[in-house]
Amino acid sequence: MAWWGRSALSAFRPWRPAGWRSLFTEVGDVLGEGRQVPSPGRTDMVATRLWGVRTAPCAVGLAVLNSRSPGSGLYSNLQQYGLPYPEAIFELAFFSHNPKPFFALAKELYLRSCRPNVIHYFLRLLHDKGLLLRLYTQNIDGLERVSGIPASKLVEAHGSFASATCTVCQRPSPGKDIWADVTEDRIPRCPVCTGIVKPDVVFFGEALPQRFLLHVLDFPMADLLLILGTSLEVEPFASLSEAVQRSVPRLLINRDLVGPFAWRPRSRDVVQLGDVVHGVERLAELLGWTQELQDLIQQETEKISWLLFFLAVHS
């Protein structure tokens, strides 16, 4: 979810309960002859104070996808781990008894070498332009960080692999310290007490990170909320879509009509359904940012490629 300037919505046709139209149809009619799309004054949700929300590693279109919903995100590939049920992989009791499935999944995510995509870099561009107040994400893959968005701008509601903690003595450590064990199919152990070291990914029953409480301060300041690719099912994250003032426009770019956009829409809601990547690309085009976005993607992709090459050579 992200926020940006309210003026950006001048390019969009508001969603109406009685037969809404595609966000990007008849743009000329919406804008008026020769009128330019103003630069916004901040993505998964956006505002001049912009918020964002997203979830699920390597999720489709980087949208706000629910990584904890069976049948989507991570759960669609867990049959191979012999779990009693899919959610067990994120349960502390099961992890304490058998941590191997979780670390097998962690290894798969690590070796998959997911890279940021157009949506990540669109959010990064919002930050570069000083439009991003905060990006709220349910993703645990850390690709927002890889794309260059500072940690101070992120609220990783379900944690990440960037850090880890011993489950016995609570000794913290950088996430990179456990990856040698994970990639060699060993269970990471604490050097002090030999307890299992768990990445700081939020399991069922665990409290959300303290930074999640920033929403109490952040959302009342929003000018626009941008919501990308999400099911809006998992609480308390899903309720963030209702946290902005009723006068604030909410822009949903998503595969499906979800949450309050489906059952309690507001008069200033705007919706674009379909492929999220395409929707974001069209949004960048309307804002006149296409070339900037392409340049940023090329620059950062080359940087990541060189880093991966360096790590491969020195591994």
C-alpha positions as CSV (number, residue, x, y, z in Angstrom):
1,M,0.0,0.0,0.0
2,A,1.3,3.4,-0.8
3,W,0.2,7.1,-0.7
4,W,0.9,9.9,-3.1
5,G,-0.5,13.3,-4.1
6,R,-4.2,13.6,-4.6
7,S,-3.8,15.4,-7.9
8,A,-2.6,12.2,-9.6
9,L,-6.1,10.9,-9.6
10,S,-7.1,13.5,-12.2
11,A,-6.2,10.8,-14.8
12,F,-8.5,8.2,-13.4
13,R,-12.2,7.5,-13.8
14,P,-13.8,6.9,-10.3
15,W,-15.2,3.5,-9.6
16,R,-18.9,3.4,-9.3
17,P,-21.0,0.6,-7.7
18,A,-23.4,0.5,-10.7
19,G,-21.1,-0.5,-13.5
20,W,-17.5,0.8,-13.1
21,R,-15.3,1.3,-16.1
22,S,-11.6,0.5,-16.7
23,L,-9.4,3.0,-14.9
24,F,-7.5,3.7,-18.1
25,T,-10.2,3.9,-20.7
26,E,-11.0,7.2,-22.4
27,V,-8.2,9.0,-20.6
28,G,-8.5,11.9,-23.0
29,D,-12.1,12.4,-21.9
30,V,-11.1,12.3,-18.3
31,L,-8.2,14.7,-18.6
32,G,-9.6,17.1,-21.1
33,E,-7.9,18.1,-24.4
34,G,-4.2,18.7,-24.0
35,R,-4.3,18.5,-20.2
36,Q,-1.2,17.0,-18.6
37,V,-1.2,14.4,-15.8
38,P,0.2,16.2,-12.7
39,S,3.1,14.6,-10.8
40,P,1.7,13.2,-7.5
41,G,2.5,15.0,-4.4
42,R,3.3,8.6,-2.6
43,T,2.5,1.8,-3.2
44,D,0.7,-1.3,-2.6
45,M,-1.3,1.9,-1.2
46,V,-0.2,5.6,-2.4
47,A,-0.4,9.6,-1.2
48,T,1.7,13.8,-1.2
49,R,2.0,11.5,1.6
50,L,2.0,8.1,0.0
51,W,1.5,4.6,1.5
52,G,1.9,1.2,0.0
53,V,1.0,-2.4,0.9
54,R,2.1,-5.7,-0.7
55,T,2.7,-9.4,0.1
56,A,4.0,-12.9,-0.9
57,P,7.5,-13.6,-2.2
58,C,7.8,-13.2,-6.0
59,A,4.1,-12.7,-5.9
60,V,2.2,-12.2,-9.2
61,G,2.6,-8.6,-10.2
62,L,4.1,-7.7,-6.9
63,A,0.6,-6.8,-5.9
64,V,-0.6,-6.9,-2.4
65,L,-1.0,-10.7,-2.3
66,N,-1.8,-12.6,0.8
67,S,1.1,-15.0,1.4
68,R,-0.9,-16.6,4.2
69,S,-4.0,-17.6,2.2
70,P,-4.2,-21.3,1.1
71,G,-4.1,-21.6,-2.7
72,S,-2.1,-18.4,-3.2
73,G,1.4,-17.2,-2.7
74,L,3.7,-19.6,-0.9
75,Y,1.0,-22.2,-0.1
76,S,0.7,-23.2,-3.8
77,N,4.1,-25.0,-3.7
78,L,4.2,-26.7,-0.3
79,Q,2.9,-30.2,-1.1
80,Q,6.5,-31.4,-1.5
81,Y,7.3,-30.8,2.2
82,G,4.9,-33.5,3.6
83,L,3.1,-31.1,5.9
84,P,0.0,-32.2,7.8
85,Y,-1.7,-29.0,6.4
86,P,-0.2,-26.0,4.5
87,E,-0.4,-23.5,7.4
88,A,1.8,-25.8,9.6
89,I,5.0,-24.4,7.9
90,F,4.3,-21.1,9.7
91,E,3.3,-22.5,13.1
92,L,5.8,-22.4,16.0
93,A,4.8,-25.7,17.5
94,F,5.4,-27.5,14.2
95,F,8.6,-25.6,13.6
96,S,10.0,-26.5,17.1
97,H,9.2,-30.2,16.4
98,N,10.3,-30.2,12.8
99,P,12.1,-27.1,11.4
100,K,13.3,-28.9,8.2
101,P,10.3,-28.0,6.0
102,F,10.5,-24.3,6.8
103,F,14.3,-24.2,6.1
104,A,13.7,-26.2,2.9
105,L,11.3,-23.5,1.8
106,A,13.7,-20.8,2.9
107,K,16.4,-22.3,0.8
108,E,14.1,-22.6,-2.2
109,L,13.2,-18.9,-1.9
110,Y,16.9,-18.0,-1.5
111,L,18.2,-20.0,-4.5
112,R,15.2,-19.0,-6.7
113,S,17.0,-15.6,-7.0
114,C,13.9,-13.6,-7.3
115,R,14.6,-10.1,-8.5
116,P,12.6,-6.9,-8.2
117,N,10.1,-6.2,-11.0
118,V,8.4,-3.2,-12.5
119,I,6.1,-2.8,-9.5
120,H,9.0,-2.7,-7.1
121,Y,10.8,-0.2,-9.1
122,F,7.7,2.0,-9.6
123,L,7.6,2.1,-5.8
124,R,11.3,2.9,-5.7
125,L,10.6,5.8,-8.2
126,L,8.0,7.1,-5.9
127,H,10.6,7.2,-3.1
128,D,13.2,8.8,-5.3
129,K,10.7,11.6,-6.1
130,G,10.0,12.2,-2.4
131,L,6.5,10.9,-2.7
132,L,6.6,7.8,-0.6
133,L,5.8,8.2,3.0
134,R,5.7,4.5,3.8
135,L,5.4,1.1,2.1
136,Y,3.5,-1.5,4.0
137,T,4.1,-5.0,2.8
138,Q,3.3,-8.6,3.7
139,N,6.1,-9.9,1.5
140,I,8.9,-11.7,3.3
141,D,11.3,-11.9,0.3
142,G,13.0,-8.5,1.0
143,L,12.7,-7.5,-2.6
144,E,11.6,-4.0,-1.6
145,R,15.0,-3.6,0.0
146,V,16.8,-5.0,-3.0
147,S,15.0,-2.5,-5.2
148,G,16.6,0.3,-3.2
149,I,13.8,1.4,-1.0
150,P,15.3,2.3,2.4
151,A,14.3,0.2,5.5
152,S,13.1,3.4,7.1
153,K,10.4,3.6,4.4
154,L,9.2,0.0,4.9
155,V,6.9,-1.7,7.3
156,E,7.4,-5.4,6.7
157,A,4.3,-6.6,8.5
158,H,5.1,-10.3,8.3
159,G,8.8,-9.8,8.9
160,S,11.6,-10.8,6.6
161,F,14.8,-12.9,6.2
162,A,17.0,-9.8,6.8
163,S,17.5,-10.7,10.4
164,A,17.2,-13.8,12.6
165,T,16.7,-14.7,16.3
166,C,17.6,-17.7,18.5
167,T,14.4,-19.4,19.6
168,V,15.9,-20.2,23.0
169,C,18.1,-17.4,24.2
170,Q,16.7,-14.7,21.8
171,R,20.2,-13.7,20.6
172,P,19.7,-11.6,17.4
173,S,21.9,-11.9,14.3
174,P,21.9,-10.7,10.7
175,G,20.0,-12.9,8.4
176,K,23.1,-13.5,6.2
177,D,24.7,-15.3,9.1
178,I,22.4,-18.3,8.7
179,W,22.4,-18.7,4.9
180,A,25.5,-20.9,4.7
181,D,23.7,-23.5,6.9
182,V,20.4,-23.1,5.1
183,T,21.9,-23.6,1.6
184,E,23.8,-26.7,2.9
185,D,20.5,-28.2,4.3
186,R,21.7,-27.7,7.9
187,I,19.5,-26.3,10.7
188,P,21.0,-23.0,11.8
189,R,22.1,-23.2,15.5
190,C,22.9,-20.5,18.0
191,P,26.7,-20.3,18.7
192,V,25.9,-19.4,22.3
193,C,23.2,-21.9,23.4
194,T,22.8,-24.2,20.3
195,G,19.1,-23.3,20.0
196,I,17.5,-23.1,16.6
197,V,18.0,-19.7,14.9
198,K,14.8,-18.7,13.1
199,P,14.6,-15.9,10.5
200,D,12.5,-13.0,11.8
201,V,9.5,-14.1,9.7
202,V,6.2,-13.7,11.6
203,F,4.6,-17.1,12.4
204,F,1.0,-17.7,13.3
205,G,0.5,-16.6,16.9
206,E,3.5,-14.2,16.9
207,A,3.0,-10.5,17.3
208,L,3.6,-8.3,14.4
209,P,6.7,-6.1,14.4
210,Q,6.5,-2.9,16.5
211,R,6.9,-0.9,13.3
212,F,3.5,-1.9,12.2
213,L,2.1,0.5,14.9
214,L,3.4,3.3,12.7
215,H,0.1,3.0,10.8
216,V,-1.6,4.9,13.6
217,L,0.5,8.0,12.6
218,D,1.0,7.3,8.9
219,F,-2.5,6.8,7.5
220,P,-4.2,9.9,8.9
221,M,-1.6,11.9,6.9
222,A,-2.3,10.3,3.5
223,D,-3.5,12.2,0.5
224,L,-3.9,9.1,-1.6
225,L,-3.8,5.3,-0.9
226,L,-2.5,3.0,-3.6
227,I,-3.3,-0.7,-3.2
228,L,-1.6,-3.2,-5.5
229,G,-2.2,-6.9,-6.0
230,T,-3.7,-8.2,-2.7
231,S,-6.6,-10.3,-1.4
232,L,-7.1,-8.0,1.6
233,E,-7.9,-11.1,3.7
234,V,-5.4,-11.3,6.5
235,E,-5.9,-9.1,9.5
236,P,-4.9,-6.7,10.9
237,F,-3.1,-5.9,7.6
238,A,-6.3,-5.9,5.6
239,S,-7.9,-3.2,7.7
240,L,-5.3,-0.7,6.6
241,S,-7.4,-0.1,3.5
242,E,-10.0,1.5,5.8
243,A,-7.5,3.6,7.9
244,V,-7.4,6.6,5.6
245,Q,-9.9,9.4,6.0
246,R,-13.1,9.1,3.9
247,S,-12.1,12.1,1.9
248,V,-8.9,10.4,0.7
249,P,-9.0,8.7,-2.7
250,R,-8.1,5.0,-2.8
251,L,-6.7,3.5,-5.9
252,L,-6.8,-0.3,-6.3
253,I,-4.8,-1.9,-9.1
254,N,-5.6,-5.6,-8.7
255,R,-6.7,-8.8,-10.4
256,D,-9.9,-9.0,-8.4
257,L,-12.3,-6.6,-6.7
258,V,-11.5,-7.2,-3.0
259,G,-12.3,-6.1,0.6
260,P,-14.1,-2.8,1.1
261,F,-13.9,-2.0,-2.6
262,A,-16.3,-4.9,-3.2
263,W,-18.7,-4.6,-0.2
264,R,-18.3,-1.1,1.1
265,P,-17.0,1.2,-1.6
266,R,-16.4,4.9,-1.1
267,S,-17.4,7.7,-3.5
268,R,-13.8,8.5,-4.3
269,D,-12.6,4.9,-4.9
270,V,-10.9,4.2,-8.2
271,V,-10.3,0.6,-9.5
272,Q,-8.3,-1.0,-12.3
273,L,-8.8,-4.7,-12.6
274,G,-6.5,-7.0,-14.6
275,D,-2.8,-7.7,-14.8
276,V,-1.1,-5.6,-12.0
277,V,2.2,-5.1,-13.9
278,H,0.3,-3.8,-16.9
279,G,-1.7,-1.5,-14.7
280,V,1.4,-0.1,-13.0
281,E,3.1,0.4,-16.4
282,R,0.0,2.3,-17.7
283,L,0.0,4.4,-14.5
284,A,3.6,5.3,-15.0
285,E,2.8,6.2,-18.6
286,L,-0.1,8.5,-17.6
287,L,2.3,10.2,-15.1
288,G,4.9,10.7,-17.8
289,W,7.4,8.5,-15.9
290,T,7.8,5.6,-18.4
291,Q,11.4,6.6,-19.5
292,E,12.5,7.3,-15.9
293,L,11.1,3.9,-14.8
294,Q,12.8,2.1,-17.7
295,D,16.1,3.8,-16.9
296,L,15.9,2.9,-13.2
297,I,15.1,-0.8,-14.0
298,Q,18.1,-1.0,-16.4
299,Q,20.4,0.7,-13.9
300,E,19.4,-1.5,-11.0
301,T,19.2,-4.7,-13.0
302,E,22.8,-4.2,-14.1
303,K,23.9,-3.5,-10.5
304,I,22.2,-6.7,-9.2
305,S,23.7,-8.8,-12.0
306,W,27.2,-7.7,-11.2
307,L,26.5,-8.4,-7.5
308,L,25.3,-11.9,-8.2
309,F,28.3,-12.5,-10.5
310,F,30.7,-11.3,-7.7
311,L,29.0,-13.6,-5.2
312,A,29.2,-16.6,-7.5
313,V,32.9,-16.0,-8.2
314,H,33.8,-15.6,-4.6
315,S,31.6,-18.4,-3.2
